[in-house]
């Protein structure tokens, strides 16, 4: 390789660098960040592990809450069905059928006072004439 060939290639490289300086700057920046970040890999891994652990705990709490809500819903449905059955049995015992209107009125009252069991017991006693026994 002669001196003139070397100078020619050097000038071509210099022209390429002037036109594509952003690529070179980005490559240099990447190398610097890689060199600095490589020292803190253990710290980054610890942060990642902690984040994953917290995520799993949060998902577990959400699942437990969901299971508890499902359990409460099932209990409410069972109580509701038992109440309907008890109402029907009581009216059958009196040789009287539970009409659609009375049944819908009962369901309406249960929905209105679902969060306050004492109020619903009092209102059902007034409306239908029977007491709730525990």
BELQUI-V298254 format. One record per residue. N is the residue number from 1. PHI is phi in whole degrees, 0 to 359 (NA if undefined). NEAR is the number of other C-alpha atoms within 12 Angstrom. Layout:
BEGIN
[[N	PHI	NEAR] [N	PHI	NEAR]]
END
This chain:
BEGIN
[[1	NA	8] [2	265	8] [3	298	9] [4	293	10] [5	294	11] [6	297	12] [7	296	13] [8	299	14] [9	294	15] [10	297	14] [11	295	14] [12	297	14] [13	296	15] [14	297	15] [15	295	13] [16	299	15] [17	296	15] [18	295	14] [19	278	13] [20	241	14] [21	294	15] [22	293	13] [23	295	14] [24	295	16] [25	296	15] [26	296	13] [27	296	14] [28	295	14] [29	299	15] [30	297	15] [31	296	14] [32	295	14] [33	297	14] [34	300	14] [35	294	13] [36	286	12] [37	289	16] [38	298	15] [39	287	13] [40	254	14] [41	298	14] [42	296	12] [43	295	13] [44	296	14] [45	295	15] [46	296	13] [47	298	14] [48	297	14] [49	297	14] [50	296	14] [51	297	14] [52	296	14] [53	296	14] [54	296	14] [55	299	14] [56	297	14] [57	296	14] [58	295	14] [59	296	14] [60	296	14] [61	298	14] [62	297	14] [63	294	14] [64	296	14] [65	297	14] [66	297	14] [67	298	14] [68	294	14] [69	296	14] [70	297	14] [71	298	14] [72	296	14] [73	297	15] [74	296	14] [75	296	14] [76	295	19] [77	295	18] [78	296	14] [79	297	19] [80	299	22] [81	296	18] [82	296	16] [83	295	25] [84	298	24] [85	298	16] [86	296	20] [87	298	29] [88	296	23] [89	296	16] [90	293	20] [91	287	20] [92	292	14] [93	297	12] [94	269	11] [95	62	10] [96	232	13] [97	269	16] [98	282	23] [99	286	15] [100	298	12] [101	295	11] [102	294	20] [103	295	25] [104	293	14] [105	296	19] [106	298	30] [107	298	22] [108	296	18] [109	295	26] [110	296	29] [111	294	18] [112	293	16] [113	245	18] [114	298	21] [115	278	13] [116	236	14] [117	296	19] [118	294	17] [119	295	19] [120	293	26] [121	297	25] [122	294	20] [123	292	24] [124	294	27] [125	295	18] [126	292	15] [127	285	19] [128	249	22] [129	82	14] [130	222	18] [131	257	19] [132	272	21] [133	249	10] [134	274	7]]
END
